[in-house]
Amino acid sequence: MIPTTNPRDLPRLERSLARVGRRLALPEELLRARTPVSGWSALEHLFHLALANDMSLKNARNLARGRGRLITELPKPGERDPRADDILARGRLPRGTQAPRFVTPPARVDLELAREIHAETAAAASAEDLGLSDAPATTGIPHQALGVLSGAEWIRFARMHSAHHLAIVAAVLRAA
């Protein structure tokens, strides 16, 4: 079976979160600029990332603590959609996936709120209480496209998702 996690995911996520923080410190006019590169501005991508990373880290922490209404058993090997396993194993998200409504940025993004959510998430990622262990996971929380993910897989998803959107943000900023 191909591994769907990597012990380097958390340190890589922390580096991505630092990049998000640096991007959120850019001038607001630049962050709000519209370009043909994406349907979203750089700020909208960063706000989406702040929300998604916050939820991903909360899911990982809830799994580590064994608390939460969404906790369920992980699928047995071969039961999860093989495309999800392939995405997790490759460590890269495909382009063009529609963001779920609950992490879609509002029509007018509040930059200070984005910074606040991001700062809390970055602090949570560097905290020692994420509770990731080398023990095989038995429970997970559902992701809307990838199926039920373990805590380590939620960290991997956050890392992959951050890299995906940071690449788009860089392209948007170059075009602005």
Secondary structure as the mmCIF struct_conf table of DSSP 4:
data_model
#
loop_
_struct_conf.conf_type_id
_struct_conf.id
_struct_conf.beg_label_comp_id
_struct_conf.beg_label_asym_id
_struct_conf.beg_label_seq_id
_struct_conf.end_label_comp_id
_struct_conf.end_label_asym_id
_struct_conf.end_label_seq_id
BEND BEND1 THR A 4 THR A 4
TURN_TY1_P TURN_TY1_P1 PRO A 7 ARG A 8
HELX_RH_AL_P HELX_RH_AL_P1 ASP A 9 LEU A 24
TURN_TY1_P TURN_TY1_P2 ALA A 25 ALA A 25
BEND BEND2 LEU A 26 LEU A 26
HELX_RH_AL_P HELX_RH_AL_P2 GLU A 28 ARG A 32
TURN_TY1_P TURN_TY1_P3 PRO A 36 VAL A 37
BEND BEND3 GLY A 39 TRP A 40
HELX_RH_AL_P HELX_RH_AL_P3 ALA A 42 ARG A 65
TURN_TY1_P TURN_TY1_P4 GLY A 66 GLY A 66
TURN_TY1_P TURN_TY1_P5 ARG A 69 LEU A 70
STRN STRN1 THR A 72 GLU A 73
HELX_LH_PP_P HELX_LH_PP_P1 LEU A 74 LYS A 76
TURN_TY1_P TURN_TY1_P6 PRO A 77 GLU A 79
BEND BEND4 ARG A 80 ARG A 80
HELX_RH_AL_P HELX_RH_AL_P4 PRO A 82 ARG A 90
TURN_TY1_P TURN_TY1_P7 GLY A 91 GLY A 91
HELX_LH_PP_P HELX_LH_PP_P2 LEU A 93 PRO A 94
TURN_TY1_P TURN_TY1_P8 ARG A 95 GLY A 96
HELX_LH_PP_P HELX_LH_PP_P3 THR A 97 PRO A 100
HELX_RH_3T_P HELX_RH_3T_P1 ARG A 101 VAL A 103
BEND BEND5 THR A 104 THR A 104
HELX_LH_PP_P HELX_LH_PP_P4 PRO A 105 PRO A 106
BEND BEND6 ALA A 107 ARG A 108
HELX_RH_AL_P HELX_RH_AL_P5 LEU A 111 SER A 126
BEND BEND7 ALA A 127 ALA A 127
HELX_RH_3T_P HELX_RH_3T_P2 GLU A 128 LEU A 130
BEND BEND8 ASP A 134 ALA A 135
HELX_LH_PP_P HELX_LH_PP_P5 PRO A 136 ALA A 137
STRN STRN2 THR A 139 HIS A 143
TURN_TY1_P TURN_TY1_P9 GLN A 144 LEU A 146
STRN STRN3 GLY A 147 LEU A 149
HELX_RH_AL_P HELX_RH_AL_P6 GLY A 151 ALA A 175
#
